[in-house]
Amino acid sequence: MIDLTRLNGHRLILNCDLIRFAEPAPDTTITLVTGEKLIVRESCDELIARMLAWRGSVLRTAWPDAASALFAKTDDLAHKHAHAHPKHDSDC
């Protein structure tokens, strides 16, 4: 669940699993899977950040050991990739 603000200043708690898409024109308009539309003060970037933070907290709660295992695997893959594909000065 994410905490958002309606245009009138009232607080709104939204289950972000129900979001179909969001549009930033001119205020952030959220369309739910039901077709209902909500307009909020937060920008689309802020909406995405809150959704990612919420999803991350859910995953960390459900699988507390997964984060360290995932980071270890990611670091290992990055290390292998760096040695297999050395960076050149022209690379970004």
N, C-alpha and C positions, 0 to 999 in steps of 0.2 A: 504494500500500500504506500502511496506517495501523497505528501501533503502539498496542496496547491491552493491558489487564491483566485476566487471569482473576481470579475471586474468590479463588483460592488464591495469588495473587501472581505467578503465572507470566506471562511476556511472551507476547503473541500478535501476530503480524503478519498483517493481514487485507487481502485484495484487496477494496476497498469497492465494486467493480463487482458483487460477488456478494451485496450486501445487498439483501434484498427490503423489509424494514422493521425498525424497532426500537421497543421498548416500554419505558417506564420503571417497570414495576410488579413488585415493589418495587425490584429491581436491573435494570439495563439488560439487556434480552434482545434479542438480534439474531437475526432469522430470515433465513437465506440463501435464495437462489433454489432451492437443492436441498432446502429444507425443514429442514435442520439448524439447531439453535438454539445460540447461544453466549451465555453470561452474562458480563458484564464489569463492572469497577469504575467505569469512566467513565460520566458522565451522558449522556443523549441530547444535551444541548446541546454537551458536549465532543466527542461522536461526530460531530455535524454540523460543528463547527468543524474537526476534523481531516480530515473528508472534503472540505470546501471548500478547505482549505489544500493537500491533496494534489492535488485536481483542478486548482487554480490553478497549482501547480508543473508539472504535466503540460502544461497549455496554454501556459504561459510558455516551457517548453523546446521544445515543438513549433513554436510561432509567436512567436518573441521580439519581432517587430515589431508583433504584433497588439495588445498592451496599449496602446502609445502611440496607435495608430490608434483603438482603441476609446474611450480616454479623450477624445481630441480630438473624436470624433463625439458622445459623450455630453455633453461640455461645450457643443458647438455646439447640440445639441437642447435642452438645458436653457436656454441663452441665448435661443433662439428662443421657447421655451415661456413664459419669464418676460416677454418683450416682448408676446407675443400674449395672455397672461392675467395682467395686473398683479395683484399680491397686495393684498388689502384687509386692514384691521386685524382683521377678524373671521375671516380665514382662519387655519388652523392651520399 
